[in-house]
Amino acid sequence: MATAFVVTLAISIGLALAGIPSTCERPGQVVLSFDQGPGATTGKVLDVLSRRNVPAMFHFSADLFQNATWRGYVQRAAYEGHTIGLFVPDIGSPVAKAVEDFTDKDWDEYELVLSQRLARDINWIASITGRPPRHVRFGRKTIPSNSRKMAEVMGLHVTRPRIEIRDESNKMDVIWNSINKAFNGTDPATNSFIIRLRDIMPNMVASLDKLIDYVEEKGFRIVPMEACQPVPDRLNHFKALGGDLKQYGKMSSNDASSGMKISFMTLGLMTILAIILLID
């Protein structure tokens, strides 16, 4: 019985990860996705993106929103037209366990904590930007199928990168070795990518201008997440404005002020619905 559970669990995790696209619908497109911020250097990232008129995706960690300056970066990113999503790090049981040690009780506990976390973070983002996020990235390398289902029930599209820039050491040579290796042999006629960077790593931020030049010289076009993996309501807004990034951000803010806000009651109902669907 235990062996069958482990096998089923391993298969469901693998299928969940395999079903999450890490490329764009059209070749030649690239999304710059900044994870795990906001932080002290997020403002510098926004400065570069604004000067270059380049769109980006930000998966922000709501745990960092207590800092007023960093919270302001989240608001600015939304206003300037960038896509705002959630970053959910490893949380609670059974993250520290090996797969063979997982139990049904562990997963029940994990899913309850996750639903509460998502509800809280969605509300945080909505209160700062005026509209709920539509994307989430999990810090775990493997994503349980139930976690993805819960996120989708709560209106979140789960994302994952095709390229992860190795910026953990914050060493410039390591960063650029990673970038060169990732793009080696790629062709914009057939390839597309979601690239993970981190706006909290100073040398990654210092490399951003050069990275944008590098991507464009390779023949790729940097696009918003909505153009890479369309989310209909926001992509239509972007097209209606002729692709002007700053006007798109202003339109998003206006949409929010006209009533597109999430309340704790709504999030509570979403959480209950998610749990019911998971039980079924």
C-alpha positions in Angstrom: 0.0 0.0 0.0 2.8 2.4 1.0 4.7 1.6 -2.2 1.7 2.2 -4.4 1.2 5.6 -2.7 4.8 6.6 -3.3 4.7 5.6 -6.9 1.4 7.4 -7.5 2.7 10.5 -5.7 5.9 10.5 -7.8 4.0 10.2 -11.0 1.6 13.0 -10.1 4.5 15.3 -9.2 6.2 14.5 -12.5 3.1 15.1 -14.5 2.3 18.3 -12.8 5.8 19.7 -13.6 5.7 18.4 -17.1 2.4 20.1 -17.8 3.6 23.6 -16.9 4.9 25.3 -20.0 8.3 27.0 -19.7 8.3 28.4 -23.3 6.1 30.9 -25.2 3.4 30.1 -27.7 5.4 31.7 -30.5 9.1 31.2 -31.3 11.5 34.1 -30.9 9.9 35.4 -27.7 11.6 35.8 -24.4 10.2 36.7 -21.0 12.4 38.2 -18.3 11.1 36.8 -15.0 12.4 38.3 -11.8 11.8 36.0 -8.7 12.0 36.3 -4.9 12.0 40.1 -4.6 11.3 42.8 -3.9 14.6 43.9 -2.4 17.1 46.7 -2.2 18.0 46.5 -5.9 14.5 46.1 -7.3 14.3 49.9 -8.0 17.4 49.7 -10.1 15.8 46.9 -12.2 12.7 49.0 -12.7 14.9 52.0 -13.8 16.7 49.9 -16.5 13.4 48.4 -17.7 11.8 51.8 -17.9 14.7 53.4 -19.7 14.8 50.5 -22.2 11.0 50.2 -22.4 11.3 46.5 -21.8 8.5 44.5 -20.1 9.1 42.0 -17.4 7.4 39.5 -15.1 7.9 39.8 -11.3 7.1 36.9 -8.9 7.1 38.8 -5.6 7.3 37.2 -2.1 4.7 38.7 0.1 6.8 38.0 3.1 8.9 41.0 2.1 6.0 43.5 1.9 6.5 44.8 5.4 9.3 47.1 4.1 7.5 50.2 2.9 10.2 51.0 0.3 10.1 47.5 -1.2 6.3 47.6 -1.2 6.5 50.8 -3.2 8.6 48.9 -5.8 5.7 46.4 -6.2 3.3 49.2 -6.8 5.6 50.9 -9.3 6.2 47.7 -11.2 2.4 47.3 -11.6 1.9 50.9 -12.6 4.7 50.7 -15.2 2.9 47.8 -16.9 4.9 44.8 -15.7 3.2 41.5 -14.9 2.9 40.9 -11.1 2.8 37.4 -9.8 3.4 35.5 -6.5 6.5 33.7 -5.4 5.7 30.9 -2.9 8.8 29.4 -1.3 8.9 26.0 0.3 6.5 26.0 3.2 6.0 23.6 6.1 5.4 19.9 6.1 6.3 17.8 4.2 9.0 19.8 2.4 11.8 18.6 4.6 10.9 14.9 4.0 12.0 12.5 1.3 9.3 11.4 -1.1 9.2 7.9 0.4 8.3 9.5 3.8 5.3 11.5 2.6 2.0 10.5 4.2 -1.6 11.5 3.4 -1.7 13.5 6.6 1.4 15.4 5.6 -0.2 16.4 2.3 -3.5 17.4 4.0 -1.5 19.7 6.2 0.6 21.1 3.4 -2.4 21.8 1.2 -4.2 23.6 4.1 -1.2 25.8 4.7 -0.8 26.5 1.0 -4.4 27.5 0.6 -4.1 30.0 3.5 -0.8 31.3 2.1 -2.1 31.8 -1.4 -5.2 33.6 -0.1 -3.1 35.9 2.1 -0.6 36.7 -0.7 -3.3 37.4 -3.3 -4.9 39.9 -1.0 -1.5 41.5 -0.3 -0.9 42.0 -4.0 -4.4 43.3 -4.6 -4.2 45.8 -1.8 -0.9 47.2 -3.2 -1.5 47.1 -6.9 -5.3 47.4 -7.0 -5.8 44.1 -8.8 -5.2 40.4 -8.0 -2.2 38.6 -9.5 -2.8 36.0 -12.2 0.5 34.0 -11.9 2.3 32.1 -9.3 5.7 30.4 -9.1 6.5 27.8 -6.5 10.0 27.6 -5.0 9.9 23.8 -5.1 11.6 22.1 -8.0 8.7 19.6 -8.1 5.1 20.8 -7.9 2.5 18.4 -6.6 -0.6 18.2 -8.8 -2.9 19.2 -6.0 -0.9 22.3 -5.4 -1.3 23.3 -9.0 -5.0 22.5 -9.0 -5.5 24.6 -5.9 -3.6 27.6 -7.5 -5.7 27.3 -10.6 -9.0 27.2 -8.7 -7.9 30.4 -7.0 -7.3 32.1 -10.4 -3.5 31.6 -10.6 -1.6 30.4 -13.6 1.4 28.4 -12.5 4.6 29.3 -14.3 8.1 27.9 -14.5 11.3 29.0 -16.4 13.1 27.2 -19.2 16.3 29.0 -18.3 17.5 29.7 -14.8 20.4 32.2 -14.7 22.9 30.9 -12.1 23.2 34.0 -9.9 23.3 32.4 -6.5 27.0 33.2 -6.0 26.4 36.8 -7.3 29.7 36.4 -9.3 29.7 38.1 -12.6 31.7 35.3 -14.4 29.3 32.6 -13.2 26.3 34.7 -14.3 27.6 35.2 -17.8 28.8 31.6 -18.2 25.3 30.6 -17.3 23.8 33.0 -19.9 26.1 32.0 -22.7 25.5 28.3 -22.0 21.7 28.8 -22.0 21.7 30.5 -25.3 24.3 28.4 -27.0 22.8 26.8 -30.2 19.4 28.5 -29.8 17.4 29.8 -32.8 14.7 32.5 -32.6 13.0 30.8 -35.5 12.2 27.7 -33.4 13.0 28.6 -29.7 11.4 30.7 -27.0 12.1 31.0 -23.3 11.0 32.2 -19.9 14.2 33.3 -18.2 14.5 33.3 -14.4 16.6 36.1 -12.9 16.6 37.6 -9.4 16.2 41.3 -8.8 17.8 40.9 -5.3 21.3 39.9 -6.7 23.4 43.1 -7.3 25.6 41.6 -10.0 22.6 40.2 -11.9 21.0 43.6 -11.7 24.3 45.2 -12.9 24.2 42.9 -15.9 20.7 43.6 -16.9 21.4 46.3 -19.6 24.0 44.0 -21.2 21.6 41.0 -21.0 18.9 42.9 -22.8 21.4 43.7 -25.6 22.5 40.1 -25.7 19.0 38.7 -26.0 18.2 41.2 -28.8 21.4 40.5 -30.6 20.6 36.9 -30.6 17.4 37.7 -32.6 14.9 37.3 -29.8 12.2 39.7 -28.7 11.4 40.4 -25.0 7.7 40.3 -24.5 5.2 40.6 -21.6 4.1 37.3 -19.9 0.7 37.9 -21.3 2.0 37.8 -24.9 4.1 34.7 -24.2 1.4 32.7 -22.5 -1.8 34.8 -23.1 -4.2 35.7 -20.2 -7.1 36.9 -22.3 -8.5 39.9 -20.4 -5.1 41.6 -19.9 -3.6 40.7 -23.3 -6.6 42.3 -25.0 -5.9 45.5 -23.0 -2.3 45.4 -24.1 -3.2 45.0 -27.8 -5.9 47.7 -27.6 -3.3 50.2 -26.5 -1.0 49.3 -29.4 1.5 47.6 -27.2 2.5 50.7 -25.3 3.9 49.4 -22.0 3.4 52.4 -19.8 -0.1 53.1 -21.0 -0.9 49.4 -20.3 0.2 49.8 -16.7 -2.0 52.9 -16.3 -5.0 51.1 -17.8 -4.4 48.2 -15.3 -4.5 50.7 -12.5 -7.7 52.3 -13.8 -9.4 48.9 -14.0 -8.5 48.3 -10.4 -10.0 51.6 -9.2 -13.3 50.7 -10.9 -13.8 47.8 -8.6 -11.5 45.0 -9.4 -10.4 44.3 -5.9 -10.4 41.1 -3.8 -11.8 41.0 -0.3 -10.8 38.6 2.5 -14.4 37.2 2.3 -13.9 36.4 -1.4 -10.6 34.8 -0.8 -12.0 32.7 2.1 -14.7 31.4 -0.3 -12.1 30.6 -2.9 -10.0 28.7 -0.3 -13.0 26.6 0.8 -13.9 25.9 -2.8 -10.3 24.8 -3.5 -10.3 22.5 -0.5 -13.7 21.0 -1.5 -12.4 20.3 -5.0 -9.2 18.7 -3.7 -11.2 16.4 -1.4 -13.5 15.4 -4.4 
